[in-house]
Amino acid sequence: MSHDAPQQPRRSQQRPSPPRRRPAPQPKRGPSGPGRMAPGRRTTLMVVVDREEPEHALRESMEWVQAFERDCGLVLDTDATELYGVALAADLKESLQPPRDGSVAEYLDFICVDGRWWEPGDCPAAPPDSNGAPAWAWAYYESVMGTPDHAYCTIWDLMPLPVAA
């Protein structure tokens, strides 16, 4: 009587092992860096959301702000994050003229439109007939004018925490 070791089933006879579940990577939706943000100095961002329902627009805008807080590269005081203003794009378009100076854009540190973050040092170039206005003013103008009238523009204030001594 022989005592043969039990044979392993052939590879073709083995049941395939279930694929390992990997957590889905969280899409990076915030900016790639802090831009001109500075610890202890308020940061203002505009989020443009193409939603017709105000509740959905505000919810999506808050998701963009949370992504900003997660990905900006600085530690933020999330308790100090405040919604500063909300407007329909149509209402902003009524009085918006092609920029001749820095105008409203001077008060913004970031703009998020269609999932793309812009900042003063990283935005589309001003058009050749720019009226002498900086590219950042044109980025703001195009962000508002290029969005559907029913879209919402939200302005948020955030506060980077001071650097520890």
PyMOL commands that set and color helices and strands:
alter all, ss='L'
color gray80, all
select helices_A, chain A and resi 11-13+54-71+78-80+89-95+103-107+135-145
alter helices_A, ss='H'
color red, helices_A
select strands_A, chain A and resi 43-49+82-88+110-113+116-118+152-158
alter strands_A, ss='S'
color yellow, strands_A
deselect
rebuild
show_as cartoon
